[in-house]
């Protein structure tokens, strides 16, 4: 369900202190026909892959659409991720996003991402991509300098699956064109965990007490 529509700009979302209850724009707001086709999360130092999915790649990690909290139309932009708890202790995380655009040029594409735990803001990121030519395929590599979390908070995040959430807002100029939501659970791993693990293997290896 989409929240009541108001004029939403970058300054507005940067002031938010808790997750939105719904989506702040409709699916039809994506007038540039931006489509995400590949996504990966890595340790920036070791290049270890914690999550990867998309066209032409083997699945690493686990994700699912979040149909528990959203209707059929909106659950396509709400994702539940299962990640290693090691992600929470990394000082720098890198992501790679491959996306396509439609027939219109995209100027000044910007993403603002807000992360919360139990409705408290813990991280905020602001990235700009720039200009995308029509009918192009683009790669967006982002570096996240992660604010250090104390061990008590990390343990609470592990013990409370899917209470860590994020809102990702995509703007062209000051126009909000996309809003995605995610929830996260963090799991312990066995020693000698293999980096490139399928989703099914990840579930059997990682979900331990």
Steps between C-alpha positions, in 0.01 A plus 500: 500500500633843410513765771302824453672690222681822589784684328809298590851627430851407615492742793181337625634144509831611654301629799315171557569342838309172450396274213202594287181302554437471127646611171538869425450467126307267273651242266389724213732776626786312332441690175858431392438123500804430716538127559752334732651190341793405726607577858792396723624577853871454582761560765687786333838387638496123437242508214314215669149481356222494758211532259458489123201451273390594152517413135786269408645448852482218753299589807702572815315550827123504541215742431125494451225746419328633812139404434432469874469876538404625153246415232585320178587815305721657765677188628713502184683805643527368856773240557605283795874424511688235697864599546800386701542674835853587380349782293418684821867523598645618170641854489437536126240324285480530122198437282468458124169575329431446131193670361339593170312816406224559247467736208549824692834631631545502878678801648638522853390159628536493879439233766444572868495193723393504866562200730317443827498250783185480711391835355826677590718646225842328495639583153431743220656513152475744212634409153484672162540319170467781249373480143369187322447496125176353359474122458826444686625238744689656791716377789483687830776414750453650845729500804334498842717625786316321776466674837638263766236317701564388854479129567179532704317652202644236266377219725154656521486522120591131476247402766218704342472392137342743255486784752785663308340680205583751231329750273668571165385813317595571138478853363549660162576856595257562786233263366446174690466228236556179700473387861615153606490341843704216652514297820806307616587203715859420593612143565803328646715287273698184533875528467648456154183636343545507123456844347298403194215305652162445344190620680398144595851413623520828690184416690631160605847625590425830663187448708663366814455587865 
